[in-house]
C-alpha cells in the first residue's frame, strides 16, 4: 500500500467514525433522549439544528486556519471535542446540559467533518487533491451503514448514554491516533509550489455566489430527503416493508456514485463541473420516474437509487468544484464560506419540507425539491469552465 493510499484509508476511517458518531447519531438517540429527560423529540432535533448552525458558523475561521498551518491540529482537536461532547451528552442530567452537549458536538463537527478534511487534503496535495477527496468520501459513505446499526444495538443493549460513551472512546482511541499519524504537520514543498494564483475578484465574486446557490439548494434537498424519504414513500401508499427496502438502497447507491466519480476522476473524462451537473439532475429524474411510474417497489427503488447516486456524487462535487475553479490558494476559507450557506439550508430543510408535505402532499413536496435541484443545475451551467 502506497503512503498516499494509507493516508486516504486512515483519514477515511476517521471520517467514517466522525460522521457515524455525530450526524448519524441523532436519528437513533433523539427519541430515547427525549423520553429519558421528559422532552419532545422536536426539542432534541432543535438542539441538533442549533449544532448545525454553529458548525457552519465556525467554518470560515477554521478554513482560514487550515490554509495557514495545515489540518493536522484541527482534525485532532475535532476528535477531542467530539469525544468530550459525547461524554457531556451521555452524562446530561437535564435539558440545559443536553443542549450544551449538542452545541459542543456542533463545534466538533465544524472542526472535523468533510469541509475540514477536504481543506486539509488540499493543503497537503494542492490541485491534485481530487483523488484523495473522492477516496475518503468512499469510506465516509459507509457511516450510516455502520453507525445506525451499531448505535441502535448499543442503545438496545445498554442505553443511549452508554452508546454516547462508546462512541467517545472510539473517537479517542481510533480516530485521533489516525489523524495524528497520517496527517502531516505541513504541506509538501511540491504541493505548495503547485498552488496557482487565486481567480480574479470579479470572476470569483460571480462564481462564488453561483456556488453558494448550488451548495445551499442541494444541501436543502439532501437534508430534506434524509429526514423524510421514508415518510414520502409511505404517503404515496407504499407498504412499510417496501419503504424500508427502498430506503436501504440509498446508502449503497451513494457509495456507487462515489465509485463512479472515482473512476472518471482517474480517467480525466469528466471534469468536476460536468460531474456536478450530472449529479444535480439525478434527483429530479428519480422524482419524475416516481411520479410517472406509479407507486410500487421497483419504481421506488429506482427513485432511491437515482437520488442516492446523485447525493454521493454531490458530496465530492462540493469539495472539488471550488478547487477546480479557484485552485488551492485560499481553499479552506472559501470552503468555509460555502459551508455556512449549506448548514443554514441543512438546518432549515427538515421543518420546511415537513410543512410542504402537510400542505401539499408528497408529490408537491418532491416537485419543490426537484425544482431546487434544477435551479442548482442552472447555477452550475451558468459557471464558465476555468481557463488556465
C-alpha positions in Angstrom: 0.0 0.0 0.0 1.5 3.4 -1.0 1.8 6.2 1.5 -0.9 8.2 -0.2 -3.3 5.2 -0.1 -2.5 4.6 3.6 -3.3 8.3 4.2 -6.6 8.1 2.3 -7.7 5.0 4.2 -6.7 6.4 7.6 -8.5 9.7 7.1 -11.4 7.9 5.5 -11.8 5.6 8.5 -11.5 8.6 10.9 -14.2 10.4 8.9 -16.4 7.4 9.0 -16.2 7.4 12.8 -16.8 11.2 13.0 -19.9 11.1 10.8 -21.3 7.9 12.5 -20.9 9.4 15.9 -22.3 12.9 15.1 -24.6 13.4 12.1 -25.9 9.9 12.1 -26.3 9.7 15.9 -29.4 11.9 16.1 -31.7 9.6 14.3 -31.2 6.8 16.8 -30.8 8.7 20.1 -33.2 11.6 19.7 -36.3 9.7 20.9 -34.7 7.8 23.9 -33.0 11.1 24.9 -36.3 12.9 24.8 -38.1 10.2 26.8 -35.4 10.0 29.4 -35.3 13.7 30.1 -39.0 14.5 29.6 -38.6 16.4 26.4 -40.3 16.2 23.0 -38.2 14.7 20.1 -38.7 18.0 18.4 -36.7 19.7 21.2 -33.8 17.3 20.7 -33.9 17.9 16.9 -34.0 21.7 17.7 -30.7 21.3 19.6 -29.2 19.4 16.7 -30.3 22.2 14.3 -28.5 24.7 16.6 -25.4 22.4 16.4 -25.5 22.5 12.6 -25.7 26.3 12.6 -22.7 26.5 14.9 -20.9 24.1 12.7 -21.5 26.4 9.7 -20.6 29.5 11.7 -17.1 28.3 12.6 -16.3 27.0 9.1 -14.7 30.2 7.6 -12.5 30.7 10.6 -11.3 27.1 10.6 -10.8 27.1 6.9 -8.5 30.1 7.1 -6.6 28.4 9.9 -6.1 25.3 7.8 -5.0 27.4 4.8 -2.2 28.9 7.0 -0.9 25.9 9.0 -2.5 22.7 7.7 -5.2 20.5 9.1 -3.5 18.1 11.5 -4.2 20.2 14.6 -7.8 21.0 13.7 -8.7 17.4 12.9 -7.0 16.0 16.0 -8.8 18.6 18.1 -12.1 17.6 16.4 -11.8 14.1 17.8 -11.2 15.5 21.3 -14.2 17.9 21.1 -16.5 15.2 19.6 -15.4 12.8 22.4 -16.0 15.5 25.1 -19.4 16.4 23.6 -20.5 12.8 23.6 -19.5 12.5 27.2 -21.5 15.6 28.1 -24.5 14.2 26.2 -24.1 10.8 27.9 -24.0 12.3 31.4 -26.6 15.1 30.8 -28.9 15.3 33.8 -31.4 17.7 32.2 -32.3 19.8 29.1 -29.6 22.5 29.6 -26.7 20.1 29.7 -28.2 18.2 26.8 -28.4 21.4 24.7 -24.8 22.3 25.7 -23.7 18.8 24.6 -25.2 19.1 21.2 -23.7 22.6 20.7 -20.3 21.3 21.7 -20.8 18.5 19.2 -21.6 21.1 16.5 -18.2 22.7 17.2 -16.6 19.3 16.8 -18.4 18.7 13.6 -17.2 22.0 12.3 -13.6 21.1 13.1 -13.8 17.5 11.8 -16.2 16.6 9.1 -15.7 16.8 5.3 -15.2 20.5 4.9 -12.2 20.5 7.3 -10.9 17.2 5.9 -11.1 18.5 2.3 -9.3 21.7 3.2 -6.5 19.6 4.9 -6.1 17.4 1.8 -5.9 20.5 -0.5 -3.3 22.0 1.9 -1.3 18.7 1.5 -1.8 17.9 -2.1 -2.7 21.2 -3.8 -4.8 20.8 -7.0 -4.1 17.0 -7.0 -6.5 16.6 -4.1 -9.5 15.4 -6.2 -8.5 11.8 -5.9 -7.8 11.8 -2.1 -11.1 13.7 -1.6 -13.0 11.1 -3.5 -11.2 8.3 -1.7 -12.1 9.5 1.8 -15.8 10.0 0.8 -15.9 6.4 -0.3 -15.1 5.3 3.2 -17.2 8.0 4.8 -20.1 6.9 2.8 -20.4 3.8 5.0 -21.0 5.9 8.1 -24.8 5.3 8.1 -24.3 1.6 7.2 -22.1 1.2 10.3 -23.4 4.0 12.5 -27.1 3.3 12.6 -26.9 -0.4 13.3 -24.1 -0.1 15.8 -25.7 2.8 17.7 -29.1 1.0 17.6 -27.5 -2.1 19.0 -25.7 -0.1 21.8 -29.0 1.7 22.7 -30.9 -1.5 22.8 -28.3 -3.4 24.8 -27.1 -0.7 27.2 -28.9 2.6 26.7 -28.4 5.8 24.8 -26.0 7.2 27.4 -23.7 4.2 27.2 -23.9 4.5 23.4 -22.5 8.0 23.6 -19.7 6.9 25.9 -18.7 4.1 23.5 -18.6 6.5 20.5 -16.5 8.9 22.6 -14.0 6.1 23.3 -13.9 5.2 19.6 -13.1 8.8 18.7 -10.3 9.0 21.2 -8.8 5.5 20.7 -9.1 5.2 16.9 -9.9 8.5 15.0 -7.5 10.7 17.0 -4.4 8.4 16.5 -5.2 8.1 12.8 -5.3 11.8 12.3 -2.1 12.2 14.4 -0.2 9.6 12.5 -1.3 10.2 8.9 -1.9 13.9 8.6 1.5 15.7 8.4 2.2 18.9 10.1 2.7 20.8 6.9 2.2 20.5 3.1 4.9 19.2 0.9 7.1 21.7 -1.0 5.7 20.3 -4.3 2.1 20.8 -3.2 2.7 24.4 -2.1 4.6 25.2 -5.3 1.7 23.8 -7.3 -0.8 26.2 -5.8 -1.9 28.6 -8.5 -2.9 32.2 -8.1 -6.4 33.0 -7.0 -9.1 33.8 -9.5 -9.7 37.5 -10.3 -12.1 39.2 -7.8 -14.8 39.8 -10.4 -14.8 36.2 -11.6 -14.5 35.0 -8.0 -17.5 37.1 -6.9 -19.9 36.0 -9.6 -18.8 32.4 -9.4 -18.8 32.3 -5.7 -22.4 33.4 -5.5 -23.4 30.8 -8.1 -21.6 28.2 -5.9 -23.5 29.4 -2.9 -26.8 28.9 -4.6 -25.7 25.4 -5.8 -24.5 24.4 -2.4 -27.5 25.7 -0.5 -30.1 24.2 -2.7 -28.5 20.8 -3.0 -27.9 20.8 0.8 -31.6 21.5 1.4 -32.7 18.6 -0.8 -30.2 16.2 0.8 -31.2 17.1 4.3 -34.9 17.1 3.5 -34.8 13.6 1.9 -32.5 12.2 4.6 -35.2 13.2 7.1 -38.4 12.4 5.1 -37.7 9.9 2.4 -39.5 7.0 4.2 -42.4 9.4 5.0 -42.7 10.4 1.4 -42.9 6.8 0.2 -45.4 5.9 3.0 -47.6 8.9 2.0 -47.5 7.7 -1.6 -49.0 4.4 -0.5 -46.0 2.1 -0.4 -46.2 -0.6 2.3 -43.8 -0.3 5.2 -41.8 -3.3 4.1 -41.4 -1.7 0.7 -40.4 1.6 2.2 -37.7 0.0 4.3 -36.4 -1.9 1.2 -36.3 1.2 -0.9 -34.7 3.4 1.8 -32.0 0.8 2.2 -30.9 1.4 -1.4 -29.8 5.0 -0.7 -26.6 4.2 1.2 -25.2 1.7 -1.3 -26.2 4.0 -4.2 -24.3 6.8 -2.6 -21.2 4.7 -2.5 -21.8 3.5 -6.1 -22.0 7.2 -7.2 -18.7 7.9 -5.5 -17.0 4.9 -7.0 -18.2 6.1 -10.4 -16.8 9.5 -9.6 -13.5 8.0 -8.5 -13.2 6.0 -11.8 -14.0 9.0 -14.0 -11.7 11.3 -12.0 -8.8 8.9 -12.6 -9.6 8.8 -16.3 -10.0 12.5 -16.6 -13.0 12.2 -18.9 -15.5 14.1 -16.6 -14.4 17.5 -15.3 -15.8 18.4 -11.9 -18.4 20.9 -13.2 -19.9 18.3 -15.5 -19.9 15.8 -12.8 -21.8 18.2 -10.5 -24.3 19.0 -13.3 -25.0 15.3 -13.8 -25.4 14.8 -10.1 -27.8 17.7 -9.7 -30.0 16.2 -12.4 -30.4 12.8 -10.9 -32.9 13.7 -8.1 -35.4 15.3 -10.4 -35.0 12.4 -12.8 -35.8 10.0 -10.0 -38.8 12.1 -8.8 -40.1 12.1 -12.4 -39.8 8.3 -12.5 -41.7 8.1 -9.2 -44.4 10.4 -10.3 -45.0 8.8 -13.7 -44.3 5.2 -12.9 -46.9 4.7 -10.2 -46.4 3.6 -6.7 -44.6 0.2 -6.4 -41.4 -1.2 -5.0 -39.4 -1.3 -8.3 -40.2 2.3 -9.1 -39.5 3.4 -5.5 -36.1 1.6 -5.6 -35.2 3.3 -8.9 -36.0 6.7 -7.3 -34.0 5.9 -4.2 -31.1 4.7 -6.3 -31.0 7.8 -8.5 -31.3 10.1 -5.5 -28.5 8.2 -3.7 -26.1 8.2 -6.7 -26.6 11.9 -7.2 -26.2 12.6 -3.5 -23.0 10.6 -3.3 -21.6 12.5 -6.3 -22.7 15.9 -4.9 -20.6 15.4 -1.8 -17.5 15.2 -3.9 -18.6 17.9 -6.3 -18.9 20.4 -3.4 -15.3 19.7 -2.5 -13.7 19.6 -5.9 -15.6 22.2 -7.9 -14.2 25.2 -5.8 -10.7 23.6 -6.1 -11.2 23.2 -9.9 -12.4 26.8 -10.4 -10.2 28.7 -8.0 -7.2 26.5 -7.3 -5.8 25.6 -3.9 -4.9 29.0 -2.7 -7.4 30.1 0.0 -9.4 26.9 -0.5 -10.1 26.4 3.2 -11.5 29.9 3.7 -13.6 29.6 0.6 -14.9 26.2 1.5 -15.8 27.5 5.0 -17.9 30.4 3.5 -19.7 28.0 1.2 -20.3 25.6 4.1 -22.2 28.3 6.0 -24.9 28.5 3.3 -25.0 24.7 3.3 -25.5 24.4 7.0 -28.3 27.1 7.1 -30.2 25.2 4.4 -29.5 21.8 6.0 -30.8 23.0 9.4 -34.0 24.5 7.9 -34.8 21.7 5.5 -36.4 19.1 7.8 -39.0 21.5 9.2 -39.8 23.3 5.9 -40.1 20.0 4.0 -42.4 18.7 6.7 -44.6 21.7 6.2 -44.6 21.1 2.4 -45.7 17.5 2.9 -48.5 18.5 5.2 -49.7 21.3 2.9 -49.5 19.7 -0.5 -48.7 16.1 -0.1 -45.7 14.0 -1.2 -45.8 14.8 -5.0 -45.9 18.6 -4.3 -43.0 18.3 -1.9 -41.0 16.3 -4.5 -41.9 18.9 -7.1 -40.3 21.6 -4.9 -37.2 19.5 -4.2 -36.9 18.8 -7.9 -37.2 22.5 -8.8 -34.4 23.3 -6.3 -32.2 20.6 -7.8 -32.8 22.0 -11.3 -32.0 25.5 -10.0 -28.8 24.2 -8.6 -28.1 22.6 -12.0 -28.8 26.0 -13.7 -26.3 27.7 -11.3 -23.6 25.2 -12.4 -24.5 25.7 -16.1 -24.0 29.5 -15.6 -20.4 28.9 -14.4 -17.8 29.1 -17.0 -15.1 26.5 -17.1 -11.8 27.8 -15.8 -9.2 28.6 -18.4 -5.7 28.2 -17.2 
